[in-house]
Amino acid sequence: MGGMGLLEDRVAVVTGAGRGIGRAIAEVFASEGAMVAVVSRSLASCQAAADQINSRFAGKARAFAMDVADSGSTSVVGKEILEAYGKVDILVNNAGVTRDGLALRMSEEDWDVVLDTNLKGAFNCVKAFQRSLLKQPAARIINISSVVGLMGNAGQANYAASKAGLIGFTKALAREFSSRGVTVNAIAPGFITTDMTDVLTGEQKEAITRNIPLGKLGEPGDIAAAALFLAGGGASYITGQVLTVDGGMVM
């Protein structure tokens, strides 16, 4: 073991942590000494992620199955997490789904499932942990938005609306929680190599890359590094901000 990590003695909850960006954030937080509640809808998924993290950072991760879109689930599992750790210092709202399609043909269900998970899910999780967050010195809320919430994307009206909504939610909460020293920020990832982008063809990836000044897709670790910065002591005077990590797509 090395010296003190940046997040020693801190408890972090990361939603959508079974894979991709959420998993990378959970892992980097654990590597810096945080105790991490690894949350996803499927227990198999978050358990596999927690096991992998514990194989490197023993005892740092625990899996909790929670459906963020369901306030009953977030309330019950939120209590379990608070009972397990006694507090929560850092909440990362990363859980997200897509149901792409042109707005003209988009079903009400495809709209609702995306808004309920991506936007209401963040609200549900804040409600589940707000009392503990407001009591902790230097608590942090980090909402994972998307460049699509800043620039729009054809075929993703539901996803773009949910991610833009997260930005408004972030700024309003930042104002409400500031008197208690809680910072609330958003990260807007660009195109990151995850299961979500694995479905793209080589041709599609090339077309996307042409619009990225740095000329390549990002990695989950790029987002995890930004989340670690916002969670750490160096970001204590930053709140209500959107940190775009996108290789220069949006500027």
Secondary structure, 3 states (H helix, E strand, C coil): CCCCCCCCCCEEEEECCCCHHHHHHHHHHHHCCCEEEEEECCHHHHHHHHHHHHHHCCCCEEEEECCCCCHHHHHHHHHHHHHHHCCCCEEEECCCCCCCECHHHCCHHHHHHHHHHHHHHHHHHHHHHHHHHHHCCCCEEEEECCCHHHHCCCCEHHHHHHHHHHHHHHHHHHHHHHHHCCEEEEEEECCECCHHHHCCCHHHHHHHHHCCCCCCCECHHHHHHHHHHHHCHHHCCCCCCEEEECCCCCC
